Amino acid sequence: MSTKEKYQEDLLVAEQEDQENQIVLYNDEVNTFDHVIEMLVATCEHTTIQAEQCAIIVHYKGKCTVKSGSFEDLKPRCSKLLKAGLSAEII
């Protein structure tokens, strides 16, 4: 393998590692808008307006990306949302 090929391979690996993960929040028929908004403010550091907008998107579209970042940052946030009874996953 040439130096150029090795560099390109290393670059591809670095790009894959840098890709951000996302927490996706899903609609349910259980939680109130107020509860969802409170949890997004507390867990994802949203402003009230951001949280309201996400709650509306989830309600009408069925899902919404509510936070992006590293897996290590998102895992405890997603766990907190799940413990609060919300439907969410990291993708």
PyMOL Python script that loads the backbone (N, CA, C, O; Angstrom):
from pymol import cmd

cmd.read_pdbstr("""\
ATOM      1  N   MET A   1       0.848  -1.179   0.000  1.00  0.00           N
ATOM      2  CA  MET A   1       0.000   0.000   0.000  1.00  0.00           C
ATOM      3  C   MET A   1       0.894   1.242   0.000  1.00  0.00           C
ATOM      4  O   MET A   1       1.832   1.359   0.789  1.00  0.00           O
ATOM      5  N   SER A   2       0.576   2.149  -0.897  1.00  0.00           N
ATOM      6  CA  SER A   2       1.356   3.380  -0.988  1.00  0.00           C
ATOM      7  C   SER A   2       1.009   4.317   0.163  1.00  0.00           C
ATOM      8  O   SER A   2       0.005   4.136   0.851  1.00  0.00           O
ATOM      9  N   THR A   3       1.847   5.308   0.354  1.00  0.00           N
ATOM     10  CA  THR A   3       1.604   6.305   1.394  1.00  0.00           C
ATOM     11  C   THR A   3       0.306   7.050   1.128  1.00  0.00           C
ATOM     12  O   THR A   3      -0.450   7.351   2.052  1.00  0.00           O
ATOM     13  N   LYS A   4       0.053   7.346  -0.146  1.00  0.00           N
ATOM     14  CA  LYS A   4      -1.169   8.061  -0.516  1.00  0.00           C
ATOM     15  C   LYS A   4      -2.401   7.217  -0.194  1.00  0.00           C
ATOM     16  O   LYS A   4      -3.385   7.739   0.330  1.00  0.00           O
ATOM     17  N   GLU A   5      -2.361   5.931  -0.499  1.00  0.00           N
ATOM     18  CA  GLU A   5      -3.493   5.038  -0.205  1.00  0.00           C
ATOM     19  C   GLU A   5      -3.725   4.917   1.297  1.00  0.00           C
ATOM     20  O   GLU A   5      -4.867   4.912   1.757  1.00  0.00           O
ATOM     21  N   LYS A   6      -2.654   4.823   2.045  1.00  0.00           N
ATOM     22  CA  LYS A   6      -2.755   4.739   3.504  1.00  0.00           C
ATOM     23  C   LYS A   6      -3.373   6.009   4.063  1.00  0.00           C
ATOM     24  O   LYS A   6      -4.221   5.950   4.953  1.00  0.00           O
ATOM     25  N   TYR A   7      -2.953   7.163   3.543  1.00  0.00           N
ATOM     26  CA  TYR A   7      -3.500   8.441   3.992  1.00  0.00           C
ATOM     27  C   TYR A   7      -4.991   8.507   3.702  1.00  0.00           C
ATOM     28  O   TYR A   7      -5.769   8.934   4.556  1.00  0.00           O
ATOM     29  N   GLN A   8      -5.404   8.083   2.493  1.00  0.00           N
ATOM     30  CA  GLN A   8      -6.817   8.108   2.129  1.00  0.00           C
ATOM     31  C   GLN A   8      -7.630   7.170   3.016  1.00  0.00           C
ATOM     32  O   GLN A   8      -8.750   7.501   3.407  1.00  0.00           O
ATOM     33  N   GLU A   9      -7.078   6.014   3.331  1.00  0.00           N
ATOM     34  CA  GLU A   9      -7.766   5.066   4.214  1.00  0.00           C
ATOM     35  C   GLU A   9      -7.925   5.650   5.617  1.00  0.00           C
ATOM     36  O   GLU A   9      -8.994   5.544   6.218  1.00  0.00           O
ATOM     37  N   ASP A  10      -6.870   6.262   6.137  1.00  0.00           N
ATOM     38  CA  ASP A  10      -6.931   6.893   7.455  1.00  0.00           C
ATOM     39  C   ASP A  10      -7.950   8.026   7.466  1.00  0.00           C
ATOM     40  O   ASP A  10      -8.658   8.211   8.456  1.00  0.00           O
ATOM     41  N   LEU A  11      -8.032   8.776   6.386  1.00  0.00           N
ATOM     42  CA  LEU A  11      -8.974   9.870   6.277  1.00  0.00           C
ATOM     43  C   LEU A  11     -10.417   9.365   6.292  1.00  0.00           C
ATOM     44  O   LEU A  11     -11.279   9.969   6.930  1.00  0.00           O
ATOM     45  N   LEU A  12     -10.680   8.267   5.597  1.00  0.00           N
ATOM     46  CA  LEU A  12     -12.025   7.682   5.585  1.00  0.00           C
ATOM     47  C   LEU A  12     -12.432   7.213   6.979  1.00  0.00           C
ATOM     48  O   LEU A  12     -13.570   7.426   7.398  1.00  0.00           O
ATOM     49  N   VAL A  13     -11.524   6.587   7.687  1.00  0.00           N
ATOM     50  CA  VAL A  13     -11.806   6.123   9.042  1.00  0.00           C
ATOM     51  C   VAL A  13     -12.097   7.308   9.947  1.00  0.00           C
ATOM     52  O   VAL A  13     -13.037   7.264  10.741  1.00  0.00           O
ATOM     53  N   ALA A  14     -11.308   8.360   9.838  1.00  0.00           N
ATOM     54  CA  ALA A  14     -11.514   9.559  10.666  1.00  0.00           C
ATOM     55  C   ALA A  14     -12.856  10.204  10.364  1.00  0.00           C
ATOM     56  O   ALA A  14     -13.533  10.671  11.279  1.00  0.00           O
ATOM     57  N   GLU A  15     -13.254  10.238   9.094  1.00  0.00           N
ATOM     58  CA  GLU A  15     -14.546  10.814   8.732  1.00  0.00           C
ATOM     59  C   GLU A  15     -15.691  10.012   9.337  1.00  0.00           C
ATOM     60  O   GLU A  15     -16.672  10.581   9.816  1.00  0.00           O
ATOM     61  N   GLN A  16     -15.562   8.696   9.312  1.00  0.00           N
ATOM     62  CA  GLN A  16     -16.608   7.845   9.881  1.00  0.00           C
ATOM     63  C   GLN A  16     -16.710   8.051  11.384  1.00  0.00           C
ATOM     64  O   GLN A  16     -17.813   8.056  11.930  1.00  0.00           O
ATOM     65  N   GLU A  17     -15.589   8.220  12.056  1.00  0.00           N
ATOM     66  CA  GLU A  17     -15.591   8.424  13.501  1.00  0.00           C
ATOM     67  C   GLU A  17     -16.175   9.774  13.875  1.00  0.00           C
ATOM     68  O   GLU A  17     -16.745   9.924  14.956  1.00  0.00           O
ATOM     69  N   ASP A  18     -16.039  10.766  12.988  1.00  0.00           N
ATOM     70  CA  ASP A  18     -16.529  12.107  13.266  1.00  0.00           C
ATOM     71  C   ASP A  18     -18.022  12.271  13.004  1.00  0.00           C
ATOM     72  O   ASP A  18     -18.612  13.270  13.415  1.00  0.00           O
ATOM     73  N   GLN A  19     -18.636  11.312  12.331  1.00  0.00           N
ATOM     74  CA  GLN A  19     -20.058  11.448  12.036  1.00  0.00           C
ATOM     75  C   GLN A  19     -20.837  11.511  13.337  1.00  0.00           C
ATOM     76  O   GLN A  19     -20.619  10.720  14.255  1.00  0.00           O
ATOM     77  N   GLU A  20     -21.746  12.468  13.394  1.00  0.00           N
ATOM     78  CA  GLU A  20     -22.518  12.652  14.605  1.00  0.00           C
ATOM     79  C   GLU A  20     -23.666  11.664  14.680  1.00  0.00           C
ATOM     80  O   GLU A  20     -24.247  11.273  13.668  1.00  0.00           O
ATOM     81  N   ASN A  21     -23.968  11.279  15.882  1.00  0.00           N
ATOM     82  CA  ASN A  21     -25.150  10.474  16.154  1.00  0.00           C
ATOM     83  C   ASN A  21     -26.283  11.424  16.483  1.00  0.00           C
ATOM     84  O   ASN A  21     -26.065  12.610  16.728  1.00  0.00           O
ATOM     85  N   GLN A  22     -27.498  10.890  16.486  1.00  0.00           N
ATOM     86  CA  GLN A  22     -28.665  11.720  16.766  1.00  0.00           C
ATOM     87  C   GLN A  22     -29.621  10.984  17.688  1.00  0.00           C
ATOM     88  O   GLN A  22     -29.772   9.765  17.604  1.00  0.00           O
ATOM     89  N   ILE A  23     -30.266  11.744  18.573  1.00  0.00           N
ATOM     90  CA  ILE A  23     -31.387  11.200  19.333  1.00  0.00           C
ATOM     91  C   ILE A  23     -32.646  11.547  18.548  1.00  0.00           C
ATOM     92  O   ILE A  23     -32.907  12.711  18.241  1.00  0.00           O
ATOM     93  N   VAL A  24     -33.418  10.512  18.231  1.00  0.00           N
ATOM     94  CA  VAL A  24     -34.692  10.705  17.548  1.00  0.00           C
ATOM     95  C   VAL A  24     -35.795  10.425  18.562  1.00  0.00           C
ATOM     96  O   VAL A  24     -35.815   9.373  19.201  1.00  0.00           O
ATOM     97  N   LEU A  25     -36.708  11.377  18.699  1.00  0.00           N
ATOM     98  CA  LEU A  25     -37.852  11.248  19.593  1.00  0.00           C
ATOM     99  C   LEU A  25     -39.059  10.861  18.760  1.00  0.00           C
ATOM    100  O   LEU A  25     -39.303  11.446  17.705  1.00  0.00           O
ATOM    101  N   TYR A  26     -39.818   9.872  19.231  1.00  0.00           N
ATOM    102  CA  TYR A  26     -40.981   9.362  18.506  1.00  0.00           C
ATOM    103  C   TYR A  26     -42.276   9.748  19.207  1.00  0.00           C
ATOM    104  O   TYR A  26     -42.321   9.920  20.425  1.00  0.00           O
ATOM    105  N   ASN A  27     -43.317   9.878  18.413  1.00  0.00           N
ATOM    106  CA  ASN A  27     -44.637  10.208  18.928  1.00  0.00           C
ATOM    107  C   ASN A  27     -45.211   9.024  19.707  1.00  0.00           C
ATOM    108  O   ASN A  27     -44.930   7.866  19.399  1.00  0.00           O
ATOM    109  N   ASP A  28     -46.000   9.327  20.694  1.00  0.00           N
ATOM    110  CA  ASP A  28     -46.764   8.302  21.413  1.00  0.00           C
ATOM    111  C   ASP A  28     -48.097   8.909  21.823  1.00  0.00           C
ATOM    112  O   ASP A  28     -48.312  10.114  21.692  1.00  0.00           O
ATOM    113  N   GLU A  29     -48.964   8.083  22.305  1.00  0.00           N
ATOM    114  CA  GLU A  29     -50.300   8.545  22.703  1.00  0.00           C
ATOM    115  C   GLU A  29     -50.415   8.706  24.220  1.00  0.00           C
ATOM    116  O   GLU A  29     -51.517   8.818  24.756  1.00  0.00           O
ATOM    117  N   VAL A  30     -49.275   8.718  24.904  1.00  0.00           N
ATOM    118  CA  VAL A  30     -49.265   8.707  26.364  1.00  0.00           C
ATOM    119  C   VAL A  30     -48.854  10.048  26.961  1.00  0.00           C
ATOM    120  O   VAL A  30     -49.529  10.569  27.849  1.00  0.00           O
ATOM    121  N   ASN A  31     -47.756  10.601  26.479  1.00  0.00           N
ATOM    122  CA  ASN A  31     -47.159  11.786  27.097  1.00  0.00           C
ATOM    123  C   ASN A  31     -47.809  13.078  26.612  1.00  0.00           C
ATOM    124  O   ASN A  31     -48.186  13.211  25.447  1.00  0.00           O
ATOM    125  N   THR A  32     -47.927  14.023  27.540  1.00  0.00           N
ATOM    126  CA  THR A  32     -48.490  15.329  27.208  1.00  0.00           C
ATOM    127  C   THR A  32     -47.421  16.212  26.564  1.00  0.00           C
ATOM    128  O   THR A  32     -46.223  15.958  26.689  1.00  0.00           O
ATOM    129  N   PHE A  33     -47.882  17.246  25.877  1.00  0.00           N
ATOM    130  CA  PHE A  33     -46.942  18.209  25.309  1.00  0.00           C
ATOM    131  C   PHE A  33     -46.079  18.806  26.409  1.00  0.00           C
ATOM    132  O   PHE A  33     -44.868  18.950  26.241  1.00  0.00           O
ATOM    133  N   ASP A  34     -46.689  19.153  27.525  1.00  0.00           N
ATOM    134  CA  ASP A  34     -45.939  19.769  28.619  1.00  0.00           C
ATOM    135  C   ASP A  34     -44.821  18.872  29.128  1.00  0.00           C
ATOM    136  O   ASP A  34     -43.711  19.338  29.381  1.00  0.00           O
ATOM    137  N   HIS A  35     -45.116  17.576  29.280  1.00  0.00           N
ATOM    138  CA  HIS A  35     -44.098  16.636  29.763  1.00  0.00           C
ATOM    139  C   HIS A  35     -42.948  16.526  28.761  1.00  0.00           C
ATOM    140  O   HIS A  35     -41.779  16.556  29.145  1.00  0.00           O
ATOM    141  N   VAL A  36     -43.286  16.400  27.486  1.00  0.00           N
ATOM    142  CA  VAL A  36     -42.248  16.297  26.451  1.00  0.00           C
ATOM    143  C   VAL A  36     -41.387  17.558  26.447  1.00  0.00           C
ATOM    144  O   VAL A  36     -40.160  17.470  26.395  1.00  0.00           O
ATOM    145  N   ILE A  37     -42.008  18.707  26.501  1.00  0.00           N
ATOM    146  CA  ILE A  37     -41.282  19.981  26.498  1.00  0.00           C
ATOM    147  C   ILE A  37     -40.360  20.084  27.719  1.00  0.00           C
ATOM    148  O   ILE A  37     -39.193  20.454  27.591  1.00  0.00           O
ATOM    149  N   GLU A  38     -40.887  19.757  28.893  1.00  0.00           N
ATOM    150  CA  GLU A  38     -40.069  19.799  30.113  1.00  0.00           C
ATOM    151  C   GLU A  38     -38.860  18.877  30.007  1.00  0.00           C
ATOM    152  O   GLU A  38     -37.759  19.248  30.414  1.00  0.00           O
ATOM    153  N   MET A  39     -39.056  17.692  29.467  1.00  0.00           N
ATOM    154  CA  MET A  39     -37.954  16.729  29.359  1.00  0.00           C
ATOM    155  C   MET A  39     -36.912  17.180  28.338  1.00  0.00           C
ATOM    156  O   MET A  39     -35.716  16.983  28.554  1.00  0.00           O
ATOM    157  N   LEU A  40     -37.338  17.772  27.245  1.00  0.00           N
ATOM    158  CA  LEU A  40     -36.378  18.251  26.248  1.00  0.00           C
ATOM    159  C   LEU A  40     -35.555  19.416  26.788  1.00  0.00           C
ATOM    160  O   LEU A  40     -34.361  19.520  26.509  1.00  0.00           O
ATOM    161  N   VAL A  41     -36.190  20.281  27.554  1.00  0.00           N
ATOM    162  CA  VAL A  41     -35.461  21.395  28.172  1.00  0.00           C
ATOM    163  C   VAL A  41     -34.447  20.852  29.178  1.00  0.00           C
ATOM    164  O   VAL A  41     -33.289  21.272  29.185  1.00  0.00           O
ATOM    165  N   ALA A  42     -34.878  19.926  30.020  1.00  0.00           N
ATOM    166  CA  ALA A  42     -34.015  19.388  31.077  1.00  0.00           C
ATOM    167  C   ALA A  42     -32.924  18.474  30.541  1.00  0.00           C
ATOM    168  O   ALA A  42     -31.805  18.482  31.054  1.00  0.00           O
ATOM    169  N   THR A  43     -33.230  17.696  29.527  1.00  0.00           N
ATOM    170  CA  THR A  43     -32.320  16.649  29.072  1.00  0.00           C
ATOM    171  C   THR A  43     -31.441  17.073  27.901  1.00  0.00           C
ATOM    172  O   THR A  43     -30.256  16.743  27.855  1.00  0.00           O
ATOM    173  N   CYS A  44     -32.017  17.793  26.971  1.00  0.00           N
ATOM    174  CA  CYS A  44     -31.303  18.130  25.738  1.00  0.00           C
ATOM    175  C   CYS A  44     -30.855  19.584  25.676  1.00  0.00           C
ATOM    176  O   CYS A  44     -30.328  20.038  24.661  1.00  0.00           O
ATOM    177  N   GLU A  45     -31.071  20.311  26.773  1.00  0.00           N
ATOM    178  CA  GLU A  45     -30.665  21.711  26.867  1.00  0.00           C
ATOM    179  C   GLU A  45     -31.346  22.579  25.810  1.00  0.00           C
ATOM    180  O   GLU A  45     -30.754  23.533  25.305  1.00  0.00           O
ATOM    181  N   HIS A  46     -32.593  22.242  25.481  1.00  0.00           N
ATOM    182  CA  HIS A  46     -33.367  23.056  24.548  1.00  0.00           C
ATOM    183  C   HIS A  46     -33.895  24.296  25.262  1.00  0.00           C
ATOM    184  O   HIS A  46     -34.069  24.300  26.480  1.00  0.00           O
ATOM    185  N   THR A  47     -34.147  25.342  24.488  1.00  0.00           N
ATOM    186  CA  THR A  47     -34.928  26.451  25.005  1.00  0.00           C
ATOM    187  C   THR A  47     -36.383  25.987  24.993  1.00  0.00           C
ATOM    188  O   THR A  47     -36.703  24.976  24.368  1.00  0.00           O
ATOM    189  N   THR A  48     -37.248  26.700  25.664  1.00  0.00           N
ATOM    190  CA  THR A  48     -38.666  26.330  25.665  1.00  0.00           C
ATOM    191  C   THR A  48     -39.227  26.342  24.250  1.00  0.00           C
ATOM    192  O   THR A  48     -40.002  25.463  23.876  1.00  0.00           O
ATOM    193  N   ILE A  49     -38.837  27.332  23.472  1.00  0.00           N
ATOM    194  CA  ILE A  49     -39.336  27.431  22.087  1.00  0.00           C
ATOM    195  C   ILE A  49     -38.855  26.255  21.250  1.00  0.00           C
ATOM    196  O   ILE A  49     -39.637  25.678  20.494  1.00  0.00           O
ATOM    197  N   GLN A  50     -37.569  25.884  21.373  1.00  0.00           N
ATOM    198  CA  GLN A  50     -37.045  24.719  20.639  1.00  0.00           C
ATOM    199  C   GLN A  50     -37.824  23.468  21.019  1.00  0.00           C
ATOM    200  O   GLN A  50     -38.237  22.695  20.154  1.00  0.00           O
ATOM    201  N   ALA A  51     -38.020  23.279  22.305  1.00  0.00           N
ATOM    202  CA  ALA A  51     -38.715  22.086  22.791  1.00  0.00           C
ATOM    203  C   ALA A  51     -40.154  22.047  22.278  1.00  0.00           C
ATOM    204  O   ALA A  51     -40.648  20.989  21.890  1.00  0.00           O
ATOM    205  N   GLU A  52     -40.825  23.197  22.275  1.00  0.00           N
ATOM    206  CA  GLU A  52     -42.193  23.255  21.754  1.00  0.00           C
ATOM    207  C   GLU A  52     -42.222  22.887  20.275  1.00  0.00           C
ATOM    208  O   GLU A  52     -43.095  22.140  19.832  1.00  0.00           O
ATOM    209  N   GLN A  53     -41.267  23.413  19.513  1.00  0.00           N
ATOM    210  CA  GLN A  53     -41.216  23.113  18.080  1.00  0.00           C
ATOM    211  C   GLN A  53     -40.972  21.632  17.834  1.00  0.00           C
ATOM    212  O   GLN A  53     -41.597  21.036  16.957  1.00  0.00           O
ATOM    213  N   CYS A  54     -40.063  21.031  18.606  1.00  0.00           N
ATOM    214  CA  CYS A  54     -39.800  19.594  18.464  1.00  0.00           C
ATOM    215  C   CYS A  54     -41.045  18.784  18.815  1.00  0.00           C
ATOM    216  O   CYS A  54     -41.372  17.820  18.124  1.00  0.00           O
ATOM    217  N   ALA A  55     -41.738  19.168  19.883  1.00  0.00           N
ATOM    218  CA  ALA A  55     -42.948  18.449  20.288  1.00  0.00           C
ATOM    219  C   ALA A  55     -44.016  18.515  19.192  1.00  0.00           C
ATOM    220  O   ALA A  55     -44.711  17.530  18.941  1.00  0.00           O
ATOM    221  N   ILE A  56     -44.144  19.658  18.549  1.00  0.00           N
ATOM    222  CA  ILE A  56     -45.116  19.800  17.461  1.00  0.00           C
ATOM    223  C   ILE A  56     -44.719  18.938  16.264  1.00  0.00           C
ATOM    224  O   ILE A  56     -45.567  18.277  15.664  1.00  0.00           O
ATOM    225  N   ILE A  57     -43.429  18.945  15.916  1.00  0.00           N
ATOM    226  CA  ILE A  57     -42.950  18.116  14.805  1.00  0.00           C
ATOM    227  C   ILE A  57     -43.203  16.646  15.099  1.00  0.00           C
ATOM    228  O   ILE A  57     -43.687  15.914  14.235  1.00  0.00           O
ATOM    229  N   VAL A  58     -42.879  16.207  16.312  1.00  0.00           N
ATOM    230  CA  VAL A  58     -43.113  14.804  16.698  1.00  0.00           C
ATOM    231  C   VAL A  58     -44.594  14.472  16.582  1.00  0.00           C
ATOM    232  O   VAL A  58     -44.958  13.407  16.083  1.00  0.00           O
ATOM    233  N   HIS A  59     -45.438  15.373  17.036  1.00  0.00           N
ATOM    234  CA  HIS A  59     -46.884  15.131  17.005  1.00  0.00           C
ATOM    235  C   HIS A  59     -47.391  14.954  15.573  1.00  0.00           C
ATOM    236  O   HIS A  59     -48.174  14.043  15.301  1.00  0.00           O
ATOM    237  N   TYR A  60     -46.954  15.813  14.664  1.00  0.00           N
ATOM    238  CA  TYR A  60     -47.480  15.785  13.302  1.00  0.00           C
ATOM    239  C   TYR A  60     -46.709  14.874  12.347  1.00  0.00           C
ATOM    240  O   TYR A  60     -47.296  14.302  11.428  1.00  0.00           O
ATOM    241  N   LYS A  61     -45.407  14.736  12.557  1.00  0.00           N
ATOM    242  CA  LYS A  61     -44.585  13.921  11.650  1.00  0.00           C
ATOM    243  C   LYS A  61     -44.281  12.532  12.194  1.00  0.00           C
ATOM    244  O   LYS A  61     -43.873  11.645  11.444  1.00  0.00           O
ATOM    245  N   GLY A  62     -44.481  12.338  13.505  1.00  0.00           N
ATOM    246  CA  GLY A  62     -44.227  11.026  14.099  1.00  0.00           C
ATOM    247  C   GLY A  62     -42.859  10.880  14.726  1.00  0.00           C
ATOM    248  O   GLY A  62     -42.644   9.989  15.548  1.00  0.00           O
ATOM    249  N   LYS A  63     -41.926  11.747  14.347  1.00  0.00           N
ATOM    250  CA  LYS A  63     -40.584  11.694  14.932  1.00  0.00           C
ATOM    251  C   LYS A  63     -39.860  12.994  14.647  1.00  0.00           C
ATOM    252  O   LYS A  63     -40.246  13.766  13.769  1.00  0.00           O
ATOM    253  N   CYS A  64     -38.782  13.220  15.422  1.00  0.00           N
ATOM    254  CA  CYS A  64     -37.980  14.431  15.254  1.00  0.00           C
ATOM    255  C   CYS A  64     -36.602  14.194  15.875  1.00  0.00           C
ATOM    256  O   CYS A  64     -36.493  13.617  16.957  1.00  0.00           O
ATOM    257  N   THR A  65     -35.569  14.637  15.193  1.00  0.00           N
ATOM    258  CA  THR A  65     -34.229  14.618  15.779  1.00  0.00           C
ATOM    259  C   THR A  65     -34.158  15.745  16.797  1.00  0.00           C
ATOM    260  O   THR A  65     -34.374  16.910  16.461  1.00  0.00           O
ATOM    261  N   VAL A  66     -33.852  15.393  18.046  1.00  0.00           N
ATOM    262  CA  VAL A  66     -33.873  16.392  19.111  1.00  0.00           C
ATOM    263  C   VAL A  66     -32.482  16.770  19.624  1.00  0.00           C
ATOM    264  O   VAL A  66     -32.331  17.779  20.313  1.00  0.00           O
ATOM    265  N   LYS A  67     -31.463  15.964  19.291  1.00  0.00           N
ATOM    266  CA  LYS A  67     -30.107  16.286  19.744  1.00  0.00           C
ATOM    267  C   LYS A  67     -29.114  15.522  18.883  1.00  0.00           C
ATOM    268  O   LYS A  67     -29.333  14.351  18.573  1.00  0.00           O
ATOM    269  N   SER A  68     -28.027  16.174  18.494  1.00  0.00           N
ATOM    270  CA  SER A  68     -26.941  15.547  17.751  1.00  0.00           C
ATOM    271  C   SER A  68     -25.664  15.670  18.545  1.00  0.00           C
ATOM    272  O   SER A  68     -25.490  16.614  19.316  1.00  0.00           O
ATOM    273  N   GLY A  69     -24.772  14.717  18.359  1.00  0.00           N
ATOM    274  CA  GLY A  69     -23.493  14.773  19.054  1.00  0.00           C
ATOM    275  C   GLY A  69     -22.827  13.418  19.094  1.00  0.00           C
ATOM    276  O   GLY A  69     -23.197  12.502  18.360  1.00  0.00           O
ATOM    277  N   SER A  70     -21.850  13.305  19.953  1.00  0.00           N
ATOM    278  CA  SER A  70     -21.132  12.036  20.089  1.00  0.00           C
ATOM    279  C   SER A  70     -22.010  11.029  20.832  1.00  0.00           C
ATOM    280  O   SER A  70     -22.890  11.404  21.607  1.00  0.00           O
ATOM    281  N   PHE A  71     -21.759   9.772  20.585  1.00  0.00           N
ATOM    282  CA  PHE A  71     -22.529   8.726  21.245  1.00  0.00           C
ATOM    283  C   PHE A  71     -22.392   8.826  22.757  1.00  0.00           C
ATOM    284  O   PHE A  71     -23.358   8.621  23.492  1.00  0.00           O
ATOM    285  N   GLU A  72     -21.179   9.143  23.218  1.00  0.00           N
ATOM    286  CA  GLU A  72     -20.928   9.231  24.652  1.00  0.00           C
ATOM    287  C   GLU A  72     -21.763  10.336  25.302  1.00  0.00           C
ATOM    288  O   GLU A  72     -22.201  10.192  26.444  1.00  0.00           O
ATOM    289  N   ASP A  73     -21.982  11.424  24.586  1.00  0.00           N
ATOM    290  CA  ASP A  73     -22.800  12.521  25.100  1.00  0.00           C
ATOM    291  C   ASP A  73     -24.287  12.170  25.052  1.00  0.00           C
ATOM    292  O   ASP A  73     -25.044  12.503  25.964  1.00  0.00           O
ATOM    293  N   LEU A  74     -24.692  11.497  23.984  1.00  0.00           N
ATOM    294  CA  LEU A  74     -26.116  11.234  23.775  1.00  0.00           C
ATOM    295  C   LEU A  74     -26.668  10.083  24.608  1.00  0.00           C
ATOM    296  O   LEU A  74     -27.849  10.087  24.955  1.00  0.00           O
ATOM    297  N   LYS A  75     -25.841   9.109  24.931  1.00  0.00           N
ATOM    298  CA  LYS A  75     -26.340   7.917  25.629  1.00  0.00           C
ATOM    299  C   LYS A  75     -27.041   8.255  26.948  1.00  0.00           C
ATOM    300  O   LYS A  75     -28.165   7.798  27.160  1.00  0.00           O
ATOM    301  N   PRO A  76     -26.425   9.037  27.845  1.00  0.00           N
ATOM    302  CA  PRO A  76     -27.136   9.345  29.101  1.00  0.00           C
ATOM    303  C   PRO A  76     -28.371  10.222  28.880  1.00  0.00           C
ATOM    304  O   PRO A  76     -29.345  10.121  29.627  1.00  0.00           O
ATOM    305  N   ARG A  77     -28.336  11.067  27.875  1.00  0.00           N
ATOM    306  CA  ARG A  77     -29.499  11.904  27.575  1.00  0.00           C
ATOM    307  C   ARG A  77     -30.668  11.043  27.099  1.00  0.00           C
ATOM    308  O   ARG A  77     -31.804  11.216  27.541  1.00  0.00           O
ATOM    309  N   CYS A  78     -30.372  10.124  26.199  1.00  0.00           N
ATOM    310  CA  CYS A  78     -31.424   9.236  25.686  1.00  0.00           C
ATOM    311  C   CYS A  78     -31.963   8.359  26.807  1.00  0.00           C
ATOM    312  O   CYS A  78     -33.171   8.133  26.888  1.00  0.00           O
ATOM    313  N   SER A  79     -31.100   7.870  27.658  1.00  0.00           N
ATOM    314  CA  SER A  79     -31.542   7.054  28.798  1.00  0.00           C
ATOM    315  C   SER A  79     -32.491   7.833  29.698  1.00  0.00           C
ATOM    316  O   SER A  79     -33.481   7.286  30.184  1.00  0.00           O
ATOM    317  N   LYS A  80     -32.190   9.103  29.918  1.00  0.00           N
ATOM    318  CA  LYS A  80     -33.050   9.943  30.755  1.00  0.00           C
ATOM    319  C   LYS A  80     -34.423  10.133  30.105  1.00  0.00           C
ATOM    320  O   LYS A  80     -35.445  10.103  30.790  1.00  0.00           O
ATOM    321  N   LEU A  81     -34.445  10.328  28.790  1.00  0.00           N
ATOM    322  CA  LEU A  81     -35.720  10.453  28.083  1.00  0.00           C
ATOM    323  C   LEU A  81     -36.531   9.168  28.191  1.00  0.00           C
ATOM    324  O   LEU A  81     -37.743   9.205  28.401  1.00  0.00           O
ATOM    325  N   LEU A  82     -35.856   8.036  28.046  1.00  0.00           N
ATOM    326  CA  LEU A  82     -36.549   6.745  28.144  1.00  0.00           C
ATOM    327  C   LEU A  82     -37.092   6.510  29.551  1.00  0.00           C
ATOM    328  O   LEU A  82     -38.213   6.027  29.714  1.00  0.00           O
ATOM    329  N   LYS A  83     -36.301   6.849  30.562  1.00  0.00           N
ATOM    330  CA  LYS A  83     -36.749   6.692  31.953  1.00  0.00           C
ATOM    331  C   LYS A  83     -37.951   7.579  32.254  1.00  0.00           C
ATOM    332  O   LYS A  83     -38.756   7.275  33.134  1.00  0.00           O
ATOM    333  N   ALA A  84     -38.064   8.692  31.507  1.00  0.00           N
ATOM    334  CA  ALA A  84     -39.199   9.608  31.705  1.00  0.00           C
ATOM    335  C   ALA A  84     -40.433   9.146  30.933  1.00  0.00           C
ATOM    336  O   ALA A  84     -41.466   9.814  30.949  1.00  0.00           O
ATOM    337  N   GLY A  85     -40.321   7.998  30.255  1.00  0.00           N
ATOM    338  CA  GLY A  85     -41.463   7.442  29.551  1.00  0.00           C
ATOM    339  C   GLY A  85     -41.595   7.858  28.107  1.00  0.00           C
ATOM    340  O   GLY A  85     -42.597   7.546  27.464  1.00  0.00           O
ATOM    341  N   LEU A  86     -40.598   8.562  27.580  1.00  0.00           N
ATOM    342  CA  LEU A  86     -40.646   8.967  26.171  1.00  0.00           C
ATOM    343  C   LEU A  86     -40.068   7.853  25.290  1.00  0.00           C
ATOM    344  O   LEU A  86     -39.315   7.000  25.761  1.00  0.00           O
ATOM    345  N   SER A  87     -40.432   7.878  24.021  1.00  0.00           N
ATOM    346  CA  SER A  87     -39.906   6.914  23.056  1.00  0.00           C
ATOM    347  C   SER A  87     -38.801   7.593  22.252  1.00  0.00           C
ATOM    348  O   SER A  87     -39.055   8.537  21.505  1.00  0.00           O
ATOM    349  N   ALA A  88     -37.568   7.100  22.415  1.00  0.00           N
ATOM    350  CA  ALA A  88     -36.430   7.712  21.741  1.00  0.00           C
ATOM    351  C   ALA A  88     -35.368   6.663  21.458  1.00  0.00           C
ATOM    352  O   ALA A  88     -35.331   5.613  22.100  1.00  0.00           O
ATOM    353  N   GLU A  89     -34.517   6.951  20.506  1.00  0.00           N
ATOM    354  CA  GLU A  89     -33.375   6.091  20.214  1.00  0.00           C
ATOM    355  C   GLU A  89     -32.249   6.909  19.641  1.00  0.00           C
ATOM    356  O   GLU A  89     -32.458   8.012  19.135  1.00  0.00           O
ATOM    357  N   ILE A  90     -31.049   6.363  19.724  1.00  0.00           N
ATOM    358  CA  ILE A  90     -29.874   6.987  19.122  1.00  0.00           C
ATOM    359  C   ILE A  90     -29.637   6.313  17.774  1.00  0.00           C
ATOM    360  O   ILE A  90     -29.571   5.088  17.668  1.00  0.00           O
ATOM    361  N   ILE A  91     -29.511   7.154  16.751  1.00  0.00           N
ATOM    362  CA  ILE A  91     -29.200   6.589  15.423  1.00  0.00           C
ATOM    363  C   ILE A  91     -27.914   7.190  14.902  1.00  0.00           C
ATOM    364  O   ILE A  91     -27.475   6.851  13.803  1.00  0.00           O
TER     365      ILE A  91
END
""", "prot")
cmd.dss("prot")
cmd.show_as("cartoon", "prot")
cmd.util.cbc("prot")
cmd.orient("prot")
